[in-house]
Amino acid sequence: YILLPFSMVACLFLSTMTNVMLDFSYSQFVESEGVFFVKYMLFLLVFVLSSIALYASVYSMLQLYYSRPKRLQGLTFREFASSLLKNCKRTLVVGILSVLFVILLLMIVIIAAIYSYYSLIITIPALFAVILPLTYWYSSYLLEDISIIDSFKKAYRLGFPTWGGILLIALVIGLIIQIIATVFSIPW
């Protein structure tokens, strides 16, 4: 009941954007660029809000599952709402800080590339090595009652030893998603 409204609105914006892009590719671009930009920004806003709701609801369910003796049996929305709101705030904080951290890392790579293109041989793999442990940041901050800095440290403490496993899982999941997307995009 929480994610369905976000999904419906996101689907509406995505459908509208797809129609606009198809019209643009056939040189029948009717709407002005400003209207397209507004639609795209609205879609991004709905995407961010729905992602926050998804992360918060999944981690709230996990917290309630492990903290209640009967697990999720008999769970009411009132009990779920307080955990959900807390996790929405925490997800927003981690999301904003993650984006800022990645932007900072990208700026470092760009500055290094300006000085020498050969530096990209070192900075691009280093960028991936630094970004991959961030996958643990959401989990450590949302599941445990620790500060954002402590969860960041914990994410890197757990992430660097398991770096290869994270990369392998990401590659396998990406491959599976591409295969499924290819199968569903083939006209039958």
N, C-alpha and C positions, 0 to 999 in steps of 0.2 A: 504493500500500500504506500510505501514511502517512495520507492523508485519509479513506480509506474507513471506518475505525472511528469517527472523529469524525462523519462524515456519518450513519452508522447510528444512533449514540446521539442525535445532534441530531434526527434524523427521529423517533425514538421519543418524545423529550420534546415535540417539536412536535405530533405526533399526539395525545399525551395531553392537551396543553394545548388543542388545538383541540376535542377531545371535551368537556373541562371547560367551555370557553367556550360551546359549543353547548348543553350541559346548563344552564348558567347563563342563557342567553338564553331558554330554554324554561321557566324557573322550576323546574327540577328539579335544582338545585344540591345534589348529594349530599355532596360533600367540604367540609370546613371551609375557611375562608379561609386558614388556616395551611398546610394541605396544598397548596393552589393556589400560595401564595407560595413554598413550598419547591420545587415543580416548576418554577415560573417562574425561580427563582434557579439551579436546576440547568441549565435550558435556556440561560440567559445564560452560565453558566460554560462549558458545552460550546461555545456559539457563540464565545466569546472564544478558547478553546483551539483550536478549528478554524480561526478566522481567523488566529491566530498561526502555526499549522502551514501554512496556505495561503500566507501572505505569505513565510514563511521558506523553504518549498520552492520557490516560484517564483523568489525572488531568489537562492537557492542555485544553482538550475539556471542562471540567467543568469550568475552569477559563474563557475561551472565551464565554461559554454559558451565564454565569452570568455578564460578563463585556460588552457585545455587545447589543445594543438595538434590533437588529434583531435575536439575539441568534446565531445559527450556520448557518443560511440561508445566502448564498453568501460567505461563508468562503473560502478563497484561501489558498493554501499551504504556500505561502509567509507569510501571517499573522499567520499561525499556526506554522511555523518553529521556529520563535524566542521564542515563549512560550515553544515549545517542547524542544529546546536545553537547555533553562534555567532549565526546569524541569528534564531533563536527568542528568544534573550536580547535582541538588539538591537531586534527587533520589539516585544517586551514593553515595553522602555524607552520607545520612541517612542510606543507606544499609550498608556501611562500618562501620559506628559507631554502628549500631544495632548489627552486627556480633561481633564486638569487645566487646560490652557491655555484650552480651550473653556469650561469651567466658570467660570474667571476672567473671560473676556470676557462671558459671560452675566450674571454678577453685576454687572459694570459697567453693562450695558444695563438690568438691573432697578433698580439704584440710580438711574440717570439717569431711568428711567420713574417712579420714586417722586417725584422732584422735579418733573417736568413730563412730561406725556404728549406734548407737542410735541417733546420731545427724541428720541422714537422715530423721527421723520422722518429724523433724521441717524444715530442709533445703529444702526438695523437695517441700512441699506445699508452702513454702515461695518463692521458685524459680518461681513457676507458678504464684503466686500472684504478683511478681515483673515484670515478662515478659509479662503478659496479657495486661497491660495498654500500652505497646509499640505499640499495633495495631493502636493507635491514632497518633503515631509520624509521620508517613508518611503524613497523612491527614493534620495535623496541620502545618507541615513544607511546604508542597507543595501548599496548598490552601491559606495560609496567608503569607504575606511578613514580617516574623519575623525571628529572628536569630535561629540557631540550638539549642542553650541552652534554649531559651524561648519556643520553640516548644516542647522540651523534658519536661520542667516543666509543660507546658499546657497539654501534653499527660498524665502525671501522675495526674494532677489536675482533668482532665476529666475521666481518666481511673479507678481510685480507687473507686469512688462512683458507677460506672456502671460495676464493676468487674463481678458480677454474670450474668448480661445480656450478656457481652462479652463471658463468658464461655458457657452459654446456647446456644447462636447463633453458636459458634464454634462447639459445640457438635452436634447440629441439622444439620448443614451444613456437618459435617463429616459423620454423619449417612446417609444423603441423597446421598452423593458421594459414600459411600460404597455400598449402595443398587443399585445405577446405575451401578457401576463397576461390581458388582456381576451379575446383569442381562445381561450385555454385555459380560461377560466372560463365561457365560454358553454356551456350544456348542448346537446349535439348529439343 
